[in-house]
Amino acid sequence: MNEKPWYEALFENYGQKYDRECFTQGTQGECNFLEQELGRDKSLRILDVGCGTGRHAIELTLRGYHLTGIDLSEGQLSHAREKAAQQGLTIDFRRLDARELPFDREFDVAIMLCEGGFPLMETDEMNFSILQSVIKGLKNGGKFIFTTLNGLFPLYHSVEKFCAEAGGTDNATYRSNTFDLITFRDHNITELEDDSGKKISLDSNERYYVPSEITWLLKSLGYVKIDIFGAKLGAFSRNDKLTTEDFEMLVIAEKF
Ligand SMILES: C[S@@+](CC[C@H](N)C(=O)[O-])C[C@H]1O[C@@H](n2cnc3c(N)ncnc32)[C@H](O)[C@@H]1O
């Protein structure tokens, strides 16, 4: 029995394998979209929330942007630091909890991709505190760009089947999924071999949000101009109308 929450246990020693997961292969295309959203303004200060192994932070730094990456997992961060050093980059990667960020109107843009920490927390209040904490760190007029799990998808599809079809041979697997229609949480057993070859099995659950909930949560915190789209890996686009076929959605909001 693991005493840590599943999302801490999962990311303890998973950085190398994480970078080989099928869902982390769209970094270049995702950064192309981010650059468009940033108007290619390299003076902007960008916060990467739940930056993981730093794949977006590193790519954007290579393209000339200024990033701070925060994550709860020291394992993910040390892999991010190693990769950055190999490319001769110094990036400010810090171990912080997205529920209680120390920043006060410091950033022009916040990104939180491939979920970051947001829908992984064990209560809706904790998830909400991440949105709250990010807005505090943004300057007025700052932009928040994130992807999260689309609550419309599990109403029409089996999450277990989707993950099985998407996964490669050496990737984490998800079984015994049950989607709870009251809480909109998908409970599953997540299994993987970590970077040291240790087999891990975790009782996990993630919160899926419907678009109108996200809009309301963000509005209640003072975010404006909230736009929601489908989020195709590596091919984010404002032309991608969200449907029930999208596993993830792309959210873009501004701080008033
Ligand atoms: C699915 S990964 C996404 C990583 C990265 N953004 C990407 O696109 O690959 C989720 C990350 O969120 C981090 N995380 C989970 N809970 C967190 C929290 N409360 N605060 C900060 N990071 C958190 C995990 O450690 C993990 O690195």
The ligand as an ORCA input file, in Angstrom:
! r2SCAN-3c Opt
* xyz 0 1
  C       0.890     14.354    -17.135
  S       2.265     15.234    -16.498
  C       2.364     16.649    -17.568
  C       3.758     17.190    -17.648
  C       4.020     18.239    -18.743
  N       3.213     19.411    -18.581
  C       3.857     17.665    -20.118
  O       3.175     18.286    -20.940
  O       4.436     16.615    -20.388
  C       1.595     15.932    -15.007
  C       2.650     16.600    -14.134
  O       1.981     17.317    -13.089
  C       2.762     17.198    -11.917
  N       1.915     17.503    -10.756
  C       0.950     16.732    -10.199
  N       0.383     17.377     -9.184
  C       0.994     18.583     -9.085
  C       0.843     19.702     -8.224
  N      -0.064     19.719     -7.245
  N       1.656     20.763     -8.408
  C       2.591     20.773     -9.394
  N       2.769     19.736    -10.240
  C       1.974     18.661    -10.095
  C       3.310     15.784    -11.970
  O       4.423     15.613    -11.137
  C       3.615     15.631    -13.459
  O       4.932     15.983    -13.749
*
